[in-house]
């Protein structure tokens, strides 16, 4: 399950389970009619219908549902840390890590 990480042997059990996470929302899956509050969650959900993970890392072969996750993952190979603290010399590959760090100053 993309929402909570729970695993199922049968795809139908996953679909039924995911309905427990779904809230009424404007983004409805055309294949199973589960609705989601935002487009991102719908996009993640649609991976269970055979669309699969379509963004593949050329360095290690790991695949991702979202392009942004691939971009973030690629930084683990390049060592890129674009988010730099203005108060010290630390830098981070994710903005949320930098923001958490900056709260400590």
MARNU-688820 format. One record per atom (N, C-alpha, C): atom name; x negated, y negated, z. Coordinates in steps of 0.02 Angstrom, whole numbers. Atoms other than C-alpha are relative to their C-alpha. Layout:
! MARNU-688820
<node atomo="CA" px="X" py="Y" pz="Z"/>
...
//
This chain:
! MARNU-688820
<node atomo="N" px="-42" py="59" pz="0"/>
<node atomo="CA" px="0" py="0" pz="0"/>
<node atomo="C" px="-44" py="-62" pz="0"/>
<node atomo="N" px="40" py="61" pz="5"/>
<node atomo="CA" px="-74" py="-167" pz="-52"/>
<node atomo="C" px="15" py="-48" pz="58"/>
<node atomo="N" px="-19" py="45" pz="-55"/>
<node atomo="CA" px="15" py="-251" pz="94"/>
<node atomo="C" px="-32" py="19" pz="66"/>
<node atomo="N" px="23" py="-21" pz="-66"/>
<node atomo="CA" px="-40" py="-145" pz="242"/>
<node atomo="C" px="-55" py="54" pz="-2"/>
<node atomo="N" px="53" py="-49" pz="7"/>
<node atomo="CA" px="-163" py="-16" pz="174"/>
<node atomo="C" px="22" py="72" pz="11"/>
<node atomo="N" px="-24" py="-68" pz="-10"/>
<node atomo="CA" px="-55" py="136" pz="213"/>
<node atomo="C" px="-3" py="39" pz="-66"/>
<node atomo="N" px="7" py="-41" pz="60"/>
<node atomo="CA" px="-83" py="280" pz="91"/>
<node atomo="C" px="55" py="52" pz="-4"/>
<node atomo="N" px="-52" py="-49" pz="12"/>
<node atomo="CA" px="42" py="399" pz="13"/>
<node atomo="C" px="-23" py="48" pz="-54"/>
<node atomo="N" px="16" py="-48" pz="53"/>
<node atomo="CA" px="21" py="559" pz="-87"/>
<node atomo="C" px="45" py="-8" pz="-60"/>
<node atomo="N" px="-49" py="7" pz="54"/>
<node atomo="CA" px="178" py="529" pz="-189"/>
<node atomo="C" px="15" py="-73" pz="-13"/>
<node atomo="N" px="-12" py="69" pz="21"/>
<node atomo="CA" px="204" py="368" pz="-286"/>
<node atomo="C" px="69" py="-25" pz="23"/>
<node atomo="N" px="-68" py="21" pz="-19"/>
<node atomo="CA" px="390" py="365" pz="-246"/>
<node atomo="C" px="2" py="-19" pz="74"/>
<node atomo="N" px="1" py="17" pz="-71"/>
<node atomo="CA" px="352" py="363" pz="-59"/>
<node atomo="C" px="-32" py="-69" pz="10"/>
<node atomo="N" px="30" py="66" pz="-3"/>
<node atomo="CA" px="240" py="212" pz="-86"/>
<node atomo="C" px="51" py="-53" pz="-20"/>
<node atomo="N" px="-50" py="48" pz="24"/>
<node atomo="CA" px="377" py="123" pz="-183"/>
<node atomo="C" px="53" py="-13" pz="54"/>
<node atomo="N" px="-50" py="7" pz="-53"/>
<node atomo="CA" px="504" py="157" pz="-46"/>
<node atomo="C" px="-30" py="-39" pz="59"/>
<node atomo="N" px="34" py="34" pz="-56"/>
<node atomo="CA" px="379" py="101" pz="87"/>
<node atomo="C" px="-8" py="-75" pz="-14"/>
<node atomo="N" px="13" py="70" pz="16"/>
<node atomo="CA" px="339" py="-61" pz="-4"/>
<node atomo="C" px="64" py="-42" pz="5"/>
<node atomo="N" px="-63" py="37" pz="-8"/>
<node atomo="CA" px="522" py="-109" pz="2"/>
<node atomo="C" px="6" py="-28" pz="71"/>
<node atomo="N" px="-3" py="24" pz="-69"/>
<node atomo="CA" px="499" py="-127" pz="191"/>
<node atomo="C" px="-38" py="-66" pz="8"/>
<node atomo="N" px="39" py="62" pz="-3"/>
<node atomo="CA" px="373" py="-267" pz="159"/>
<node atomo="C" px="33" py="-57" pz="-39"/>
<node atomo="N" px="-27" py="50" pz="46"/>
<node atomo="CA" px="471" py="-355" pz="24"/>
<node atomo="C" px="53" py="-43" pz="34"/>
<node atomo="N" px="-51" py="47" pz="-24"/>
<node atomo="CA" px="568" py="-509" pz="73"/>
<node atomo="C" px="35" py="-25" pz="-62"/>
<node atomo="N" px="-36" py="28" pz="57"/>
<node atomo="CA" px="699" py="-584" pz="-37"/>
<node atomo="C" px="-40" py="-57" pz="-28"/>
<node atomo="N" px="39" py="54" pz="30"/>
<node atomo="CA" px="610" py="-694" pz="-159"/>
<node atomo="C" px="15" py="-5" pz="-74"/>
<node atomo="N" px="-16" py="12" pz="71"/>
<node atomo="CA" px="615" py="-762" pz="-335"/>
<node atomo="C" px="-40" py="43" pz="-48"/>
<node atomo="N" px="42" py="-40" pz="45"/>
<node atomo="CA" px="482" py="-643" pz="-404"/>
<node atomo="C" px="18" py="74" pz="6"/>
<node atomo="N" px="-25" py="-69" pz="-2"/>
<node atomo="CA" px="561" py="-476" pz="-446"/>
<node atomo="C" px="-37" py="44" pz="-49"/>
<node atomo="N" px="33" py="-49" pz="44"/>
<node atomo="CA" px="473" py="-324" pz="-516"/>
<node atomo="C" px="51" py="26" pz="-49"/>
<node atomo="N" px="-48" py="-24" pz="49"/>
<node atomo="CA" px="559" py="-278" pz="-679"/>
<node atomo="C" px="7" py="76" pz="-3"/>
<node atomo="N" px="-1" py="-73" pz="3"/>
<node atomo="CA" px="520" py="-94" pz="-654"/>
<node atomo="C" px="37" py="32" pz="58"/>
<node atomo="N" px="-33" py="-32" pz="-58"/>
<node atomo="CA" px="587" py="-60" pz="-479"/>
<node atomo="C" px="45" py="-48" pz="39"/>
<node atomo="N" px="-45" py="50" pz="-29"/>
<node atomo="CA" px="680" py="-221" pz="-433"/>
<node atomo="C" px="-18" py="-22" pz="71"/>
<node atomo="N" px="21" py="27" pz="-64"/>
<node atomo="CA" px="581" py="-255" pz="-275"/>
<node atomo="C" px="-17" py="-74" pz="-11"/>
<node atomo="N" px="14" py="71" pz="8"/>
<node atomo="CA" px="571" py="-443" pz="-248"/>
<node atomo="C" px="-52" py="-23" pz="50"/>
<node atomo="N" px="54" py="25" pz="-41"/>
<node atomo="CA" px="428" py="-543" pz="-176"/>
<node atomo="C" px="5" py="-76" pz="5"/>
<node atomo="N" px="-4" py="72" pz="-13"/>
<node atomo="CA" px="410" py="-717" pz="-103"/>
<node atomo="C" px="-46" py="-40" pz="-45"/>
<node atomo="N" px="46" py="37" pz="43"/>
<node atomo="CA" px="264" py="-762" pz="-215"/>
<node atomo="C" px="-26" py="44" pz="-57"/>
<node atomo="N" px="23" py="-34" pz="61"/>
<node atomo="CA" px="190" py="-716" pz="-384"/>
<node atomo="C" px="-61" py="45" pz="14"/>
<node atomo="N" px="60" py="-38" pz="-16"/>
<node atomo="CA" px="26" py="-654" pz="-308"/>
<node atomo="C" px="18" py="69" pz="27"/>
<node atomo="N" px="-20" py="-65" pz="-28"/>
<node atomo="CA" px="112" py="-517" pz="-207"/>
<node atomo="C" px="34" py="44" pz="-53"/>
<node atomo="N" px="-30" py="-38" pz="55"/>
<node atomo="CA" px="214" py="-466" pz="-359"/>
<node atomo="C" px="-55" py="29" pz="-44"/>
<node atomo="N" px="56" py="-22" pz="42"/>
<node atomo="CA" px="53" py="-455" pz="-461"/>
<node atomo="C" px="-35" py="60" pz="32"/>
<node atomo="N" px="32" py="-55" pz="-36"/>
<node atomo="CA" px="-27" py="-343" pz="-328"/>
<node atomo="C" px="44" py="63" pz="-3"/>
<node atomo="N" px="-47" py="-56" pz="0"/>
<node atomo="CA" px="128" py="-234" pz="-319"/>
<node atomo="C" px="2" py="35" pz="-68"/>
<node atomo="N" px="-7" py="-29" pz="67"/>
<node atomo="CA" px="135" py="-207" pz="-507"/>
<node atomo="C" px="-55" py="50" pz="-16"/>
<node atomo="N" px="53" py="-49" pz="10"/>
<node atomo="CA" px="-28" py="-110" pz="-496"/>
<node atomo="C" px="22" py="71" pz="11"/>
<node atomo="N" px="-23" py="-69" pz="-13"/>
<node atomo="CA" px="70" py="41" pz="-432"/>
<node atomo="C" px="37" py="30" pz="-59"/>
<node atomo="N" px="-38" py="-25" pz="57"/>
<node atomo="CA" px="163" py="55" pz="-597"/>
<node atomo="C" px="-43" py="20" pz="-59"/>
<node atomo="N" px="43" py="-24" pz="54"/>
<node atomo="CA" px="14" py="112" pz="-698"/>
<node atomo="C" px="-39" py="-53" pz="-36"/>
<node atomo="N" px="39" py="53" pz="31"/>
<node atomo="CA" px="-52" py="-57" pz="-749"/>
<node atomo="C" px="-72" py="6" pz="23"/>
<node atomo="N" px="66" py="-15" pz="-25"/>
<node atomo="CA" px="-198" py="-15" pz="-639"/>
<node atomo="C" px="-42" py="-62" pz="13"/>
<node atomo="N" px="48" py="53" pz="-15"/>
<node atomo="CA" px="-350" py="-116" pz="-592"/>
<node atomo="C" px="-36" py="-17" pz="-64"/>
<node atomo="N" px="26" py="16" pz="66"/>
<node atomo="CA" px="-403" py="-209" pz="-746"/>
<node atomo="C" px="-63" py="-44" pz="0"/>
<node atomo="N" px="60" py="41" pz="-3"/>
<node atomo="CA" px="-550" py="-316" pz="-686"/>
<node atomo="C" px="-57" py="41" pz="29"/>
<node atomo="N" px="52" py="-46" pz="-20"/>
<node atomo="CA" px="-709" py="-213" pz="-678"/>
<node atomo="C" px="-67" py="-36" pz="5"/>
<node atomo="N" px="66" py="29" pz="-11"/>
<node atomo="CA" px="-878" py="-266" pz="-608"/>
<node atomo="C" px="-50" py="34" pz="-46"/>
<node atomo="N" px="49" py="-29" pz="46"/>
<node atomo="CA" px="-1012" py="-242" pz="-740"/>
<node atomo="C" px="-63" py="25" pz="35"/>
<node atomo="N" px="59" py="-22" pz="-37"/>
<node atomo="CA" px="-1145" py="-215" pz="-606"/>
<node atomo="C" px="10" py="67" pz="34"/>
<node atomo="N" px="-9" py="-61" pz="-40"/>
<node atomo="CA" px="-1068" py="-77" pz="-501"/>
<node atomo="C" px="61" py="42" pz="-22"/>
<node atomo="N" px="-58" py="-37" pz="24"/>
<node atomo="CA" px="-907" py="-24" pz="-590"/>
<node atomo="C" px="61" py="-4" pz="44"/>
<node atomo="N" px="-58" py="8" pz="-44"/>
<node atomo="CA" px="-792" py="-70" pz="-446"/>
<node atomo="C" px="54" py="-39" pz="-37"/>
<node atomo="N" px="-54" py="34" pz="36"/>
<node atomo="CA" px="-621" py="-124" pz="-509"/>
<node atomo="C" px="47" py="-37" pz="48"/>
<node atomo="N" px="-42" py="43" pz="-40"/>
<node atomo="CA" px="-500" py="-256" pz="-448"/>
<node atomo="C" px="64" py="-17" pz="-36"/>
<node atomo="N" px="-64" py="19" pz="28"/>
<node atomo="CA" px="-318" py="-303" pz="-474"/>
<node atomo="C" px="0" py="-73" pz="-22"/>
<node atomo="N" px="1" py="72" pz="13"/>
<node atomo="CA" px="-353" py="-490" pz="-471"/>
<node atomo="C" px="-69" py="-23" pz="-24"/>
<node atomo="N" px="63" py="27" pz="25"/>
<node atomo="CA" px="-486" py="-584" pz="-570"/>
<node atomo="C" px="-38" py="-37" pz="54"/>
<node atomo="N" px="33" py="39" pz="-53"/>
<node atomo="CA" px="-521" py="-697" pz="-421"/>
<node atomo="C" px="-36" py="46" pz="49"/>
<node atomo="N" px="34" py="-47" pz="-44"/>
<node atomo="CA" px="-565" py="-544" pz="-316"/>
<node atomo="C" px="-65" py="25" pz="-32"/>
<node atomo="N" px="61" py="-19" pz="36"/>
<node atomo="CA" px="-690" py="-490" pz="-450"/>
<node atomo="C" px="-52" py="-55" pz="6"/>
<node atomo="N" px="46" py="56" pz="-4"/>
<node atomo="CA" px="-768" py="-663" pz="-451"/>
<node atomo="C" px="-32" py="-3" pz="69"/>
<node atomo="N" px="26" py="1" pz="-69"/>
<node atomo="CA" px="-786" py="-660" pz="-261"/>
<node atomo="C" px="-46" py="59" pz="12"/>
<node atomo="N" px="42" py="-60" pz="-7"/>
<node atomo="CA" px="-856" py="-482" pz="-267"/>
<node atomo="C" px="-68" py="-9" pz="-34"/>
<node atomo="N" px="62" py="8" pz="38"/>
<node atomo="CA" px="-986" py="-529" pz="-398"/>
<node atomo="C" px="-53" py="-39" pz="39"/>
<node atomo="N" px="47" py="37" pz="-41"/>
<node atomo="CA" px="-1064" py="-648" pz="-272"/>
<node atomo="C" px="-41" py="46" pz="44"/>
<node atomo="N" px="40" py="-47" pz="-41"/>
<node atomo="CA" px="-1120" py="-496" pz="-172"/>
<node atomo="C" px="-60" py="25" pz="-40"/>
<node atomo="N" px="56" py="-21" pz="42"/>
<node atomo="CA" px="-1231" py="-448" pz="-320"/>
<node atomo="C" px="-49" py="-57" pz="-13"/>
<node atomo="N" px="43" py="57" pz="19"/>
<node atomo="CA" px="-1297" py="-622" pz="-361"/>
<node atomo="C" px="-31" py="-34" pz="61"/>
<node atomo="N" px="24" py="35" pz="-60"/>
<node atomo="CA" px="-1321" py="-681" pz="-182"/>
<node atomo="C" px="22" py="-73" pz="2"/>
<node atomo="N" px="-24" py="70" pz="4"/>
<node atomo="CA" px="-1233" py="-843" pz="-230"/>
<node atomo="C" px="38" py="-18" pz="63"/>
<node atomo="N" px="-34" py="26" pz="-59"/>
<node atomo="CA" px="-1177" py="-946" pz="-80"/>
<node atomo="C" px="15" py="-74" pz="-13"/>
<node atomo="N" px="-13" py="69" pz="22"/>
<node atomo="CA" px="-1095" py="-1102" pz="-152"/>
<node atomo="C" px="29" py="-47" pz="54"/>
<node atomo="N" px="-31" py="42" pz="-51"/>
<node atomo="CA" px="-1013" py="-1164" pz="9"/>
<node atomo="C" px="-51" py="-15" pz="55"/>
<node atomo="N" px="54" py="20" pz="-45"/>
<node atomo="CA" px="-1143" py="-1261" pz="109"/>
<node atomo="C" px="26" py="-46" pz="55"/>
<node atomo="N" px="-18" py="41" pz="-58"/>
<node atomo="CA" px="-1123" py="-1335" pz="282"/>
<node atomo="C" px="-37" py="-66" pz="-4"/>
<node atomo="N" px="30" py="67" pz="4"/>
<node atomo="CA" px="-1155" py="-1523" pz="284"/>
<node atomo="C" px="-37" py="-18" pz="65"/>
<node atomo="N" px="32" py="16" pz="-64"/>
<node atomo="CA" px="-1215" py="-1517" pz="465"/>
<node atomo="C" px="-61" py="43" pz="16"/>
<node atomo="N" px="58" py="-43" pz="-11"/>
<node atomo="CA" px="-1343" py="-1376" pz="456"/>
<node atomo="C" px="-18" py="33" pz="-67"/>
<node atomo="N" px="24" py="-30" pz="63"/>
<node atomo="CA" px="-1432" py="-1268" pz="327"/>
<node atomo="C" px="35" py="65" pz="-19"/>
<node atomo="N" px="-35" py="-62" pz="16"/>
<node atomo="CA" px="-1308" py="-1124" pz="325"/>
<node atomo="C" px="44" py="-7" pz="-62"/>
<node atomo="N" px="-44" py="-1" pz="59"/>
<node atomo="CA" px="-1213" py="-1075" pz="168"/>
<node atomo="C" px="36" py="67" pz="-2"/>
<node atomo="N" px="-44" py="-58" pz="1"/>
<node atomo="CA" px="-1076" py="-951" pz="130"/>
<node atomo="C" px="26" py="13" pz="-70"/>
<node atomo="N" px="-27" py="-15" pz="66"/>
<node atomo="CA" px="-1003" py="-861" pz="-19"/>
<node atomo="C" px="75" py="-12" pz="-3"/>
<node atomo="N" px="-72" py="14" pz="-1"/>
<node atomo="CA" px="-824" py="-895" pz="36"/>
<node atomo="C" px="14" py="-64" pz="39"/>
<node atomo="N" px="-18" py="63" pz="-32"/>
<node atomo="CA" px="-745" py="-1061" pz="82"/>
<node atomo="C" px="29" py="11" pz="70"/>
<node atomo="N" px="-29" py="-12" pz="-66"/>
<node atomo="CA" px="-647" py="-986" pz="226"/>
<node atomo="C" px="-53" py="17" pz="52"/>
<node atomo="N" px="55" py="-13" pz="-46"/>
<node atomo="CA" px="-811" py="-924" pz="303"/>
<node atomo="C" px="-33" py="-66" pz="22"/>
<node atomo="N" px="29" py="65" pz="-16"/>
<node atomo="CA" px="-882" py="-1100" pz="292"/>
<node atomo="C" px="44" py="-39" pz="49"/>
<node atomo="N" px="-46" py="37" pz="-43"/>
<node atomo="CA" px="-727" py="-1177" pz="371"/>
<node atomo="C" px="-1" py="28" pz="71"/>
<node atomo="N" px="4" py="-31" pz="-67"/>
<node atomo="CA" px="-735" py="-1052" pz="515"/>
<node atomo="C" px="-65" py="-21" pz="34"/>
<node atomo="N" px="64" py="21" pz="-27"/>
<node atomo="CA" px="-919" py="-1094" pz="540"/>
<node atomo="C" px="2" py="-73" pz="22"/>
<node atomo="N" px="-1" py="71" pz="-15"/>
<node atomo="CA" px="-887" py="-1282" pz="536"/>
<node atomo="C" px="39" py="-17" pz="63"/>
<node atomo="N" px="-38" py="12" pz="-62"/>
<node atomo="CA" px="-763" py="-1269" pz="679"/>
<node atomo="C" px="-45" py="8" pz="62"/>
<node atomo="N" px="45" py="-10" pz="-56"/>
<node atomo="CA" px="-910" py="-1217" pz="789"/>
<node atomo="C" px="-44" py="-61" pz="14"/>
<node atomo="N" px="43" py="60" pz="-9"/>
<node atomo="CA" px="-1003" py="-1384" pz="765"/>
<node atomo="C" px="33" py="-49" pz="46"/>
//
